[in-house]
Amino acid sequence: MSIKNLLSYAAAPVAMLALAMATPAQADDLRDAVTADMPSLLEIYRYLHANPELSFQEFRTAAKLAEEARRLGFTVTEKVGQTGVVAVMENGPGPVVMLRADMDGLPVEEQTGLPFASKAIATTSKGIESPVMHACGHDTHMTAWVGTARQLVARKDEWSGTLVMILQPAEEIGSGAKAMLEDGLYERFPKPEYVMGFHDAAQIPAGMIGYKPGYALANVDSVSIKVKGIGGHGAYPSTAKDPVVLGSQIVMALQTLVSREIDPQDPAVVTVGSFRAGAKHNIISDEASLLITVRSYSDETRQTLIDGIARIARGQAIAAGLPEELMPEVTMDDDFTPSVYNSPEFTEEMATLFKTRFGDQHVLETPAVMGGEDFSRFRRADPDNIKSMIFWVGGVPLEKFDAANGDASKLPSLHSPFWTPDAEKVVATATEAMTAATLKLMAK
């Protein structure tokens, strides 16, 4: 989501957010060490930003960061789930903690004007040649991954257990986590008790932390409907069965799924993003196609929506008088993104740690969103035994946030060719937060 339209932050008063950028509450040697490492980390960031790679094409990215982990003393395995990296460090008895960062860029032409802006060109899995950009901030994620690894290695006498740090491919197409798990992530390597990750946020000031216990991001399904009909001349519609009319009736009936079949307090979305049919003014086509995105949180609501789409499509076709052989075909993409569920008690525990370290005004509970993130799969693989949390780190430079008066609609979003996070604050905050969280979980 991948994460899309990450945070809706209109409810937070601008004055409070500005106040939150005051000096953090707790300063110590960890923060000093992160600050001292920032020049080196920003060199890595600029390299990653200038050299993005598309999903499942992260060859140079993976190789560069794998070598960094080897220098730090990790046992490193590459090509897990095609291009993923797993770095393991055993440091005595204790819990297994897994930290994740995603690697892939997007087929977007960068327009930030940065001196190290990407000029990369690549071919997508669909065969389309496109410029490539880290328009979702995965370059900050990877850089903080390196920063966290460095800090934890420097503090090996403070923690005990097994640290598993993974670089995941193909988050943007929702396939990377699944690929790593299917390639034996939990069988070939120590299985985690805790999984953590973060994502930069394009709607809150740089350096702030957002968190959400429970459901944080949505199930994301892509549904296609092939609406069949009987073609004919546009002047004689009585001789045909018009799939455009039938498709339109299906679109309108789908609106009742959320408004009349789902509890109003249970968020859900059914959006028809594409409706295609015909090629000429006076020809009734024999087919139309609908492309639909479906968003939900619980698996039960997801199933209600999916079943409802199939029922409505068939019911409308029956009402239109179509024979059985012309019933609509409803299909779903196999690689759906399941909803992210942050383990509530674990998330609150980490939020308390962050508030103590950064100050209450720097750490705010945020709304759940209808974007997707395949980070969810790491917990779902064994939900009874794995606790997980993904949190947000604000990336909007404070001057830009102030200039927009806190109005997210006036700021570049994630996936925008203009998205330019304050990388130094994102990386520094995330590195400190991930390091502190790991030290707490693995404290001797």
N, C-alpha and C positions, 0 to 999 in steps of 0.2 A: 504498500500500500504501500497493497502497500498502503502506507499512511497517506490519506488524501484529506485536504481541508482539515488539518490536524486539530486545531483547537478553536472553539468559538469563545472568545474572551470578552465579549461586549459587556458582560455582567460585572466585570471587575473594574472598580473606579480607577480612572487614570492616575489620580493623585496617589492612591495606595500603591499602584505599580511603580510610580516614580520613587516613592518613599522606599520601596523594596530594594532599590538599587544602592542604598546606603551601604556602608562598610559591613561586611558579614560579622556575625556575632563572635565566632570562635576562630582565632588564628593560631597556628601551631607549625611544627616543623614539616608536616605533610604539605600544607599550603605553600610554605617557603620552598620546599623541594620541587613541587609542581611548577611554581613560578620560575625557578632556576632552569627547569627543563624546557620551558616554552620556546625559546629560540630554536632548539633542535626539533621540537615537535612541529613547529610552524613550517620548517623546511620540508618535513614529511607531508604536511597538509598541502603545501603549495604544489609539490610533485603529484600527489594524488588528484588534486583538483585539475591540474593541467593534463592529466593522462587518464581520464575515465575510460571504463570498459563496460560494455553491455552485459546483460544477464547471461550467465554461463560462458562468458568470454573474458572473465577476470584473470587472465593468465599472468600478465606482468604484475598486476596488483597483488595477487596471491603470492607470487614468488618473492616479491620485495618484502612483504610483511612476514612471510614464513622465515626468511633469512634473519630478520630482526629478532624474531622469537628464538631462533636457534642461538644467536649471539647471547641472548639473555639466559640460556641454559635450559630452555624448554625442550622436551621431546616432541618433534614436529612431524606431522603427517599431512601431506598435500593430496590433492585430487580426491577429497572425500565429498561425495555428491557432486561429481564432475570437477568443480574448481574450488571447493571448500578447503579450509585449513583447520586442523585441530592441533593445538599446542597444549601439552600436559606437563605439569610440574608436581611431583609428589614430594611432600615436605612433612612426613610423619603422619601419625594417626589423626583422624578428624573428619569433618564433613567434606563432601565433594561439591564444589561450587563451580558453576559454569557461567562465563561471561561471553556475551555474543555481540559481534558487530557485523553489519551487512556491507557488501562491497560494491554492488553494481550501480552504474550510472544510467542515464535515460537518453533516448533519442531526441534530444532537444539542442537547438543551436544557442550557445551561450551569448548573452548580450549584456553582461555585467560591466564590461569595460575594465576588468581587473588586468593588471600587467601579466598575470599568470593564467589568464582565461584559457579554457580548453579550445584547441583547434582540431581535436580528434574527429575522425570520420570512421564509421563502422557500418556493417550490414546487419540488420536485424534478423531474427529468426524467420521473419516473413519475406526476407529477400529484399528489403528496402534499404538503400544506402542513405545514411543520415548522419548529421553532426551528433556528437555525444557530449553530455554535460552532467556533472554531479549536481543536478537541480533539486535533489532531495536531501542533500547534506550528508550523504554516506561517507564523504571524505572526512568530515568532522568525527563521525562515529569511529572510523578506522584509526584516526590519529589519537583519539582518546583511548582506544583499545591498546595502542602501543604505550601511551603514557601510563595507563593503569598497570600494564605488565611490568614496566620499568620500576614503578613505585613498589609493587608487591615483591619483586625480586630483591630490591634494596632493603626490604623489611621482613626477610624470611624468618628472622628470629622472633617476630611478633605473631606469627600465625602457624597453624598446624593443620594439615589435611591435604587434599588434592585439588589443585587448581586446574580447571579445564577452560582454555580460552579458544573460542572458535570464530572463524571468519566465514560468514555465510554468503553464498552466491545467490543471485536471482531472486532477491526479495521483491523487486519491482514487478515481477510476473507471478509472484505468489508460489513459486515452485522450489526455492532453494532449501528451505528447512525440511520439506518433505524428502527432497533428494538426499540430504545428509542423513536423515533418519533411516531411509530405505537402504543406504549404503553402510548401515551398521554403526551409526554414531553412538548408540547406547549399548551395543554389544562389543564393539572393537575397542571402546575407550571407557574410562570410568563413568558410570551413570550418575548424573548430578542429583543432589537433594535440593539444591537451590539454583535457579537460573535467573540472570539479570541482564537487562539491556536498556538502552535509552535511545531516544530520537530527538533530533533538534526540532524546534517549533518556530513557525513563521508568524505567529500571532502574539507572542509575548516577548518582553524585553530580554536581551541577551544576559545570560547568567542566572536567570530565575529557573526554579525547578517546579514542574507540575506533576501531580500524581493523581491516580484514581483507583481506589480499591474496587474489587469486583470487576464487572464488565467495563472494559476501557475502550475497546475497538470492536468492530462488528464482523459477523459472518458476511462474506461477500460472495454472491453467486452470480454467474452470468447465464441467462436463460434465452434460448432462441425458439421462436415459433414460426414454422412454415405453414402459412395459411393457404389452403388450397381452394380452388374455385373452378368454374367453367368459363373459359374465355369467350369473347364474342365482339360484335361491333358495338361501339358506344352509342349508336343511334337506336339499338334494339336491346336494351338491358334485360327485357323479359325472356330473352333467349339464352341468357347467361346466368351464372352464379358469381356475383362480383366479390372477389377476395378483398378489395379495398374497403367496401362497406363492411364486410365481416370483420376485417382487421380493425377497423375503426370501432366497431361494437365491442370487440375484445379489449381494446385499449381503454375504453370508457368503463367497462365492467371491472377491469383490473383495479380501478381506483377504489372500489368498495372493499377490497381485501383488507387494506389497512384501516379504512374509516369505519367498517362495519363488522369485521371478523377478528380484529386484534384489539386487546385491551388498550384503551387510550394511554395507560401508564406504561405500556410496553412498546418502546420505539421500534418502528419498522419502516422500510422504504421499498416501494416498487416503482421503478422509473423505466419507461420505454424510451430508450436512447436513440433508436433507429427504426424507421418504418419505410420500407422500400417496396415498390410495385410498379409494373407497367413501364412502357417506353414511348407511348404516343398518346396524343390527346383523345383520339376517337377509338381506342382499342381497350376493351375490358380484358385485363390480363387473366391468366389462369393461376397466378400465384402471388402472394405477398409475403414479406418476411418482417418479423419484429425481433429486435434485440433488446433485452431487458436486464437491468441490474437490480438485484434483490439484496437488501440489507436487513440484518436482524442481530439480536444478541444471543438469545437462548436457542438451543438446538430445536426445542419444541416449536417455537415461533417460526424458525426457519422452515421446518417441515410443513407447518400450516400454510405458509406462503407458497411454497413449491407445489404442494398438492392443490392449492387453490388456483394457481395459474393453469395447471393442466385441466382442472375441472371446468373453469370458466371458458377456456378455449374450446373444449369439446361441447360444452353446453350451448355456446353461441352458434357453433356450427350446426348443431342439431336444430336449433331454433330457426336457422336460415334455410333448413331443408336439404342440407348436404347429405349424401349417402355415406355409409360407413367407410367406403374406400377413400373418401375425400376428407376424412377427419384431420384436423390440424396435427402436425408433428411437433411435439415439444421436446427439446433436448437441452441438456445442461453441460457446461464445460466441466471436465473432470477435476481440474486443478482449482477448486474453490478455496478461498481463504477463510479458515475458521475464526471465530471471534476470540479476542484476547481477554482472558479472565485473570486479573491480578489477584493472587491469593490474599484475601482481605487482611488477616492478622499480620502476615508477613509484610504486606505493603504498608500498613500503619506503623509497624516497627521500624521499617526503613525510613518512612516519612519523619518519624520522631527523631531518628538519628540525623537526618538532613536538617531539620529545624534547629537542633542543638548546635550543629556545626555552622550552618549558614545564616541562621536567624529566621524567626517565624515569618517575617515579611518576604523572605526570599523563597519560601516553599509553600505553595498553595494547592489545595485540592481543586482539580479541574473537571469540567464535564466530560462524560464519555462521548465518543464521536462515532460517526457512521463510516469512517475510513476503515481500511483493513491492514493487517500486519501478520505475516506468517510466523512471527515470533511465537504466536499462540501454539504452534504444533509441538514445541519443546515440552510444555507442560502437559498438553493433551495426550502425549505418548504414554504417560503414566500419572494421571491426575491425583491418584491416592498417595503418591510418594514424592512428588515433585512440587515445590513451591516456587512461584515465579512472579516477577514484577518487571514491567517496562515503564519507564518514566520519561518525562519530557524535559529538555533543557532549552530555554528560550534562546533564539538566535537573532532577534531583531536589534540592530544597533539602537541604542537609547535615543540618539538624536533623531533617527527616522521614526521611532515610535512616538516621540513627543511631537514631531512635525505632523504626524497623522492623527494627533490627539487620541491615540489609542484605538483608532478605527481600523480594524483588520482589513476591511474592504479596500483601504487606500494603500495597503502594503503588498509587495510581491508575495505570492503564496509559494508553498512547496510546489515543485514541478514548473515554476515560472522560469523563463530564460533570464529574468532579472534578479532571481533570489541570490542574495549575497549575505550570508550570516556573518555575525561578528565571530569569526572562527576562534580567535584567541580566548574569548569568554566562554564559548561553547566547550572548547577542548579543555580549558582549565577547570571549569565547573564540573564537567562530566568525569574527568580524570580523578579529581578529588572525591567526588561523590561515589564513584565505583570503587575506588581504593578503600575509602572509609567503610563502605558497606561490606566489602569482602573481609577486611580486617575484623570487623565486628562478628561476622558469621564464623570466621575461622580462628578467633582469638584463642591463644593458648590458655 
